[in-house]
C-alpha cells in the first residue's frame, strides 16, 4: 500500500526560497533544484527506510547535486515532509522551528 504524502506548512517556502536563490546565480538552476527535490521526495516516499539517516528523531534524504536534505518522518500510512534544509545549517535548530 502506498503511503500518502503530507507537507509541513513551511515546505513550499523552503523550496521557493532556495529555488529563487539558485535562479539568481544561474538561469534555470532553481528549476533544476525543484526537480531534484521532487525526485528525492518520490524516492523517499516509495521506500522511506532506504538510504536514510536519522537525526534528532527524524529522517533525512539527500537532494542530488545540491547541498540540501529533505527532512521527513513516516508511519505505515503517511510520509510527512518537514522541509528542505541546506546542509550548512544547524539541523537541531532548524528542526525546532518546525514544531
Number of C-alpha atoms within 10 A of each C-alpha: 6 11 16 13 14 14 13 13 12 14 17 12 12 15 18 15 11 17 18 17 13 17 15 11 10 10 11 13 16 21 15 16 23 16 14 17 23 14 14 17 21 13 14 23 22 13 12 20 13 11 12 17 13 13 12 9 10 14 21 23 23 22 22 14 9 13 11 20 19 22 24 25 17 19 10 9 10 14 21 17 23 23 23 24 23 16 12 8 10 10 14 11 9 14 17 9 8 12 7
